[in-house]
């Protein structure tokens, strides 16, 4: 009985520690270009791989345009 309680306690501790470390990642704020590309993808009704490809191309072009202005 005591072994099973200790084992359950150790498992709970390990699980909770994993959850804490998983939440420690930092999220970058979205850029204006990224948000605009998402809006354009929404307007076109893109999903999945097509949306991913469109957004990548859109963001690259947006970054080039911003660079040439500055």
N, C-alpha and C positions, 0 to 999 in steps of 0.2 A: 504494500500500500504506500509506504513512504517513498519507495523508488519511483513509483508512477507519479506521485505528486511532484517530486523533484524534477523528473523528466518533463512533465507538463509545464512546470515553472520555467525551466531552462528553454524550452521551445518557445514559450510566450515571450521571454526576454529577447531571444534571438530574432524573432519575428518583428517585435517592436523596434529593435535597433536597426533592422534593415529598412523599415518604413521611414525612420528618421533620416537616415543617410540618403535615401532616394529623394526626399523632399529638399535636400540641400543644394540642388542644382540652380544655377542662376539663369533667368530667362531674359533674353535681349528684348528691348522694346522694338516694336515694329516701326519701320520707316514709312514715310509718306508714300514712297514709290511702291513699297510692298502692299500697302493698303489699297492704293489706286489699282494695282494689278489684280488684286483680289476682287475688287468691284467690277473690273472689266470681265474677269473670268465668270463671275456670277451673272452678269448681263448676257454673256454668251451661253450660259447654261452648261459650262464645262465641269466635268467630274473626273476623278481618278487620274490616270496617266496623262490624259490630254490636258487637264487643268495644271498638273505639275509642270509639264513641258511649257505650256503657255506662260505660266507665272515666272519660270526661270528665264525665258527669253525676254519677257516684259521687263523684269527687274534688271537684267543686263543692259538692255537698251535705255532704261531710265537712268541707270548709273552713268552710262556714257554721255547722255544728254546733260546730266547735272554737272559732269566733269568739264564738258566743253563750255558751259555757261560760266563756270567759275574760273 
